Amino acid sequence: MKSGIHPDYHEITIIMTDGTEFKTNSCYGKAGDTLRLDVDPKSHPAWTGVQRMLDTGGQVAKFNKRFAGIGARASKK
């Protein structure tokens, strides 16, 4: 390998959403850093099959208000 062109590869700690943690090697941050996951295979709907709707700052309400009229046609006679 060429020297000086590869990122630093070191050990970090990963903390899952349920609080469990493990050590792995990564290029993230610097040696000894901690990475907290917001979504992991224990909490992601793709693996759990449980869907939940997160409304951060009214984004869902804003979307519904903006596109409420789509699909609903007024009948003209």
Steps between C-alpha positions, in 0.01 A plus 500: 500500500606855442580687817327823593185457287288271719280622786588415859338168595452465875275353770175678600201408718153463345195549727178347368153650561432255786823598681713199408845585376784338315841593368591496132758647267399801292618818331240700698638771728814420690615209713276440801201701369143385562233476229137500623255354251153651450386207286633146502376152404329469839286812446473551122158413348662308214622239749238523775186524283361771731416828332486825694453852377737765632381855465795727557398862496162439335643366173220246460233763572661739252510228234135406559391865483695563180376194314152461653322594175679248278273216403185674614315645202208736526209382288375759249145474365 
